[in-house]
Amino acid sequence: MYNGYTDYFSLTDVPFSIAPNPRYLFMSARHKEALAHLTYGLGDAGGFVMLTGEVGTGKTTVSKCLLEQLPGNTQAAFILNPTLSAKELLATVCDELHIEHGAEQTSLKVLTDLILKHLLDNYSQGKNTLLIIDEAQHLQAEVLEQLRLLTNLETHTKKLLQVILIGQPELQELLKRRDLRQLAQRITARYHLLPLNKAEVKLYIEHRLSIAGCQRPLFSKAAFALIHKLSGGVPRLINLLCDRSLLGAFSKEKTQVDNNIVYQSAEETLGLEMSAYSIWQRPWLKKSLAGAAMLIFAWSGFSLAKFQLAEIDQAKMADVKNLAAQREQQLALQLTRIPNALINQSRELDQAFSQLFSHWKVQYSGTAAASSQPCETALSLQLQCYWYQGEFDTLNALGYPAVVQLLDSNNTPYYATYLPSETEQVQLILNQTSHWLSKDYFQQIYLGSAVVLWRSPEEFIDVIDESSSAELVQWLENNLSKQQGRQTRAINRVDALLKNQVGQFQQRSGLVINQHADTETVMVLAKPVSLLAMTATNKEVE
């Protein structure tokens, strides 16, 4: 393939095409861990496995790598367009598994019977059957339920159909629905694929250049860091930026990509307005503005002292009121912005997780953190990640610190640790620095997702209901009665009274009222005293 700059840089191919090419497969530590989770989930027991991640993080790459590693006795069906009805999906499964079926008027039952017969035939021949569904967040609830019914066919030791659901974070939210809880309980492995970190971005770029025959460094050290910052570590965006940056270097007859070329490429490919941002990268301008600010500050102090010594009359009282109003405006302005320097120091996700772990009196650093994902580290500490998707008010009602992804003015992501508060302001920790924002402004930059660490009661999966163990039901009653200041009952099953009391607690706590002890309700009840105290003492900036 030729793209203008290949001969100029002595490359044998275009290294950053967004078209998937197995030659350029790059498996970061995160991708390898995701693959390991999928492989584990498809063990002897089988069932459902779920892989989620933002657009362009490499979910499909992981699934294709899995397909290449499947044993020869596995028949796999890959569905790329899940926006189908239950009947259409079953017909597509039949097509992918080479099952002959009749005309369009074939009923849902006939298609189901054909698939079940095929599963039994495969099992009798020693074959495994695997179904992979990409973009699964688009599946309708009734289609997911139909898939669950297909997996009902099993032996004493394994399911005859194994299913991998791949999708964006909305898939996690979809599976929280109460009518899909039976399917959620059958998921034997879950993994959320995060973007590449700064070191992985450099390795990713160098890997693709090496495959294309590159013999010398084509990107400066600063360019690597800038590409990570602008792309947020998303491989698809990295490819776009790098491809355009190489083209830009070629057109300017430069031998290496520098920051200026990357900035220009970001404007052209990502639609980011970088000109205003790049001004602030000029040291001489920052020093000049800093000096001007000091002069203004000194003159303001002198003027204020002179004003205080003067006789206060009615006209000057009006000036005092104006100064007070200006001070209020300044405070309001502080609550609607985060300094660019602080944003740029908060691009690393691990940094936010380190702060999050500190609220559990755990140090997230060193060998343990470096060799595993944050949520794997949490599990080793008897904690677990809860991937929250929803409105800010409900997140605040949970009362837990959380890692949140935010967008700056250039739509580039950065990360902060959010601390719950009972005020109308929001407290964030960015690079170990506390910063307060107005609730309205925070909701403008908040993307609607967060990661919370919490410690669940033993045996809890996703809800405490009529099918839960007596121990879990008693745990619910014990904690509810304590919160509601009433006498604790001895109880071994969920009854109408307990449901009503759960509903009352949900209403008082600002949670979704459904009278079921779902994950978020249990999280609030399980919240440790240290976190309760933190919420109560978080006061807004004055």
N, C-alpha and C positions, 0 to 999 in steps of 0.2 A: 504493500500500500504506500502511496506517495502523498505527502501533505506539504510540499514546498520546502520545509526545513530539514527533511531527512538527509538529503545529500550534504547540506551545509554543515550539519553536526555529525556527519559520517554515521548515520543510523541506518540499520537494515529494514526498519519498519517504523510505523507510527506507534509510539509507546503508550499514548494516553487516549486511545479511542474508547468511547463509552460503550461500544458494542462488546459483549462478553466474549472473551477469547481464552480458552483453557491454557494456552501457552503462558499467559500473564498471571495465572492464579497466584495470589499472595495470601497466605494463611497467617494472620497475626495471632498473637497469643489469645486474643478474644475469639477469633474465628475457630481456632483449634479447640478452645474450651466449649464453644457452642456445638461443634461437631461431636465432641466427646459426650455432651449431654444428650444429643439426639441418638447417638449410638447406644448409650446406656438405656435410654427410654425405649429403644426397640429391642431390648433383651428378650429373654425367654418368655416373660409374661405378656409383653406387647401392650396394646391399648392405644391411647392418644398421647402424642408428644406435641409441644407447642414451642415455636420459635418466633419471637417478636423483635422488632427494631424499627427505627425511623427509616424513612425512604432513603435508599442509596447506601445503607450501611453494610450490605453484603449478605443479606439473608439468602437470596437465590444462589449466590456463589457457594455458600455452605451446603445448601440442599443438593446442588449438583455434585459437589465433592462427596457427599454421602452416597449418592447414586452410584458413583464410580467405585465405591468401596463395598457395595452390596455383594453378598455371595451369589454364586451362579444359580442357586436354587430359589432366588427371589424374583417374583414378577411384580414390577412396579408400574403404577399408573400416576401420571403427573397432570394435574388440572390447573391451568393458568387463568381461566376465566370463571370464577365461582359465582358470578352474578346470574345465577340460574334458579329456577324453581326446583322443588324436591324431585319432581319427575325428570326434568331436564338433566339434573345432576346425576341421577341414577343411570340415565341413558348414556351420559358421557363416560361414566365409570365403566359401563358395558363396552363402549367403543375402545377405551384405553386398555381394557383387559382382554380385548378381542373376543367378546361374548356376543354371539349373534342374537339379535332381538328383532321383533316384528316392526310393523309400521308405527306411525306416530300415535295411533290410538291405543297402543299398549298401555296397560294400566300400571299404577305404582306397585301394586302387588305382584304383577307378572315380572316386572323388572327386578324387584327385590328377590323374588324366588330364583330368578336366573343367576343373580350375583351370589346368593347363598349356595346354590348348587355348585357354582364355579369354585367358591372357597373350599367346599368339601372335596371337590375333585383335586384341587391343588394340594390340600392337606394329605390326601391319600397317596399322592405322588411324592410326598416329602418336600413340597414347595411352600415358601412363605409368600404372602400377598401383602403388598404395601401400597397405600394411597397417599400421595402428597398433594396438598391443596395450597397453592400460592394465593396471596392477596385474600386470605381467609376472613379478614375483617368485613368483607362485603357479603359474607354468607348470611342468609336469613335464618332466624331462630328455628323455624320449622325444618329447614334443610339440615341444620346441625343436629336436630333431634333425630332426623332420619338416618344420619351417619351413625349416631349412637346406637340406634336399633340394629344397624348392620353389624356392629361390633359385639352384639349379644351372642353371636355364634362363637362358642369356645369349647375347648377340651378341659380336662381337669387342671391343666398346667398353663395354657396360653390361649390368647385370642387368635382367631383365624384371619382377622383383618386388622392390620396395624395402620394407623392414620397419623400423618404429620400435618399440623396446621401451621402455616407460615403467614405472618401478617404484620401490620403496623400496630402500635400500642393500643389502638382502638379495639383490637381483638381481645385484649385483657378485660376491657370494660364490658364488652359484649358477653363474655363468659361469666360475669358477675351476676347476670340476670338470674332471678330465682328459678325460672322455668328451665334453665340450663344447668342447674347445680349438679344434676346427676352426671352430665357430661364432664363438668369441671372436676368432679371427684375421680374421674377415670384418667385424668392426665397424669402420666407417670413421670414426666420430666418437663420442666419449663426453663426457658433461657431467654433473657432479653439482651440482644446484641447492641453494645454501645459503640459510639464512633471511635476512631483511632486516636490514641494520645499523640503528643508531639513527637516522641521518639519513633513511634510506629509510622507516623506520616513520612518521616525521613526515610525509614527503611522501605516503605511502600514505593516511594518515588524512585529510590535507587534501584530497587528490584526490577521495576518495569523498564527503566533505562538500560539496565544490564541485559535484559532479555532482548531488547532492541539493538544490542551491539554497541552500547555507549562505552567509550574507553576513557573518558575524562569527566570531571565534575561540571555539570551544566547549570546547577543552581547554587547560589551562594548560601552560606549558613543562615543569614538573615532571611533569605527568601523561603527556606524550609519552614522557619518559624512563622512567617507571615502567611504562608499557604495554609498551615495548620489553623491559624487564627481565623482566617477568612472562610475556610471550608467547614470549620467545626469538626474536622476529622472524618467527614463523610467521603468515602472513596469516590463516589460519582462526581462530587463537586471538585475533589482534588484533580481528577482527570480533566475536567473542563478547564480549570485554572492552569494546569501545567501545559496542556496542549496549546492554549492561547498564548501563554507566556513564552513558550519556545518559538511560536510563530512571530511574536513581538520582538524577541531577541534577533531572530533571523532578519526581519524587516529593517531593524536598526543596525544590522551588521555587528552585533555584539556577540562575544564568545560565551557569555554566561548570563543567566537570568538574575536580575537584582530586584530590589524592592519596588523601584519605580515601575518596572515592567509588570510585576505582579499586581500592583495597584491598578494599572491601566487595564490589565486583563480582567480583573474583578469587575471593573465598570462595564466592560464589553460583554462578559459572559454571565455574571450573576446579577447585573443590574444594580450594583452597589455604587452609591455616590461617594467616591473616595477623596475627591479634591479637598473638601473641607477638613476631612480627617488628616490628610497628609500634611496640611499646613502645620498642624500641631506636632509633627515629627521633626520640625526644623528647630535645632537647639538654640540658634541665635534669636529666633522669634520668641521662644518660650522665655529666654532670659530677659529679653527686652520687655515683654509683657509683665514678667515678674517684677522688674525694676519699676515699671510704671505703677504697678499695683501698690508697691511699697511707698512710693511717693504720695499716691492718693490717700493711702491709709494714714501716713504721718500727717498730711495736711488736714485730713478729717479729724484726727485726734486733737490737733492744735485748735482748729475751729470750734470743736465741741467744748474744749476747756474754756476758751474765751467766751463762748455763749453761756456757759454755766455761771461764770463770774459776773455777767452783765445783769442789770436789773430786769426782772421778769415782768413784763406788762402783758396786756391782752394780746397784742400782736405776736409776742414771742410765745405765749401760751399756745397760739395756733400753730407756731412752728414746732413746738414740742409734740403736739398731736400729730403733725405731719411726719415727724421723725418716728413716732411710735407706729404709725401706719406703714412707713417704709420698712421698719423692723419686722412687722408682721408679714409684709410682702416678701422680705428676704427669707424668713423662716419658711413661708409657703413655697418659695422657689427651691429651697434646699430639699424639700419633701417631694419634689417632682423631677429630680435629676440625680444621677450617679456620676461622679467624676470619671472622665475617660480613662485616666491613669488607673483607677480602681477597677474599672471594667476590664482593661487589658491585662491586669494582674490576676484575673479570675476566669481564664479560659480553660483551665485544667479541671476536669471532673474529679480527679482523685483528691484535689485540694479541698473541694466542698465536702467530699465524703469523710476526709480526715477530721474536719470540723464537726460533722454529724456524729461520728463515732465518739468524739470527745465528750459529748453530752451523756454518753453511757459509761463514762469513765474508762474508755478504752482507747489506746493509742493505735491509730491506723497508719502504720509505717513500718519500714524494715522489711525483712525477708517475707514474712507472712503476707503482707499486703502486696508486695511486688510480684509474688508468684501466684496470686489468685485474684478473682474479681471481688469487688466489695461485698456482694451478696453471698459469695462463698465464704468470705472471711466472717461475715455476720453469722452464718450457720454454725461455724466452728465455735462461736461465742454464745450459742443458744439464743441468738437473735435471728430475725428474718426480715427480708425486704418486703414492703408492701408498695406495689406500683399503683399510685393513686392517679386517677383520671377524673377530673370534674371541676366544679366551681371552687373558687377560693374560700368562700364562706364555710363550706363543708370541710375543707382542708384545715381551716383555722379551728373548727369545732372539734376536730380530732385531738388537738392539743399536743401534737408531737413536733419536734424539730424535723425538717425535711430538706432534702436537696431539690432545688428547683432549677429548671433551665429557663433562661431569660433571653430576650433579643435586644441588641443595641439598636441605635438609629440606622445602622447599615444592614439590619436583619441578620447580623452575625451572632451566633449563640455564645453565651457565657453562663457560668454556674455560681450559685450562691446557696448558703445554708439559711433557710427561713426559720425564724423562731416564733412560736405562737404568742399571741398577745390579746388582751381583753380590751384594747383601745381601738381607735379608728385609724391608727398608724401601723405600719408593717416594719418589723425589724429584720434586717438581713445581715449575715456575716459574709463579707467578701475579703478573701486573702487575710483572714484573721482581724479584719476591721469591721466594726459595727456601723451600720448605716440605716437610717430611718427613712421611710417613704410614706407618702399618703396612700391610703388604701386604693383610691381611684387610679393613681399613677401605676401602682404595682399591678393592678389588673390589666393595664394596657400592655405591659411587657411580659406578663405571666402567660405561658403557653398552655396552661391547663393540665399539666402533669407534674408529678413529684414522686420522690422515693422516700419512704418513711421506714425507719428501723423500729421494730417493736418485738416484744416477747409474748408469744401466745401461750394459752394454757395447754397442757398435755392433751393429745389426741384431737385437738381442734383442727378442722380443715378449712371450712368457709362459712359454716352456719351452725348454730345450736337449735335444733328443732325436735320434732317428735321421734325422729330416728336416732337421735344422739344418745350416747351412753349416760347412765345415771350419774356418773362422776362429773361429766360436763354440765348436765342440767343443774346439779347441786352447786357447782362452781358459779354458774350464772345466777342462781338464787342468792348465794352468799354475797356476791359482789353487788347485785342489784339492791338487796335489802340494806346493805351498808350505805350505798349512795342515797337511798330514799328514806333512811332513818326509821326503818320499821323492823319488826321482829322477823328473824329468819325462819323459814319453814323447812322441814325435812321433806324433800321432794325427789322423785327419781324419773319424772317425765314432764315434758312441757304440757301445761294445761292452759285453759282459757284465762285464768287469773294471771299466770306468769306472762302470757302474751300481752295482756293489757298493761301490765307493769312495764314490760319492755317498751311498748308504745309510748307510755308516759315519759320514760327515761329518754327515749329518742327525741321527743318533742322538746323536753327541757334542755337537751344537749345540743340542739340545732342540727340533728341528723335526719336522714330520710326516715319518715315514719312508715314502717311496714309491719310492726309487731313481731318481727323475726330478729333474732340475735345474729345479724350478719357480721361480716368481718369488721366493719367500721364500728359497729356497736360494741363488739367484744374488745376492740382496740382501746376504746375510751374506758371501758370497765377495767381493763388490764393495765392501765397507765400507772407507772410507778409514782410514788410520792414525790420524788425528786423533780419529775417533769411537771407535776401539778404545781409545785412551789415555783418553778421557773415561769409558768404562765401567769401566775398570780402576781409575781413581782416585776414582770415586764411592763414598764411604764413608757408612755410616749415622750418624745423629745419636747423640750420646752424652750 
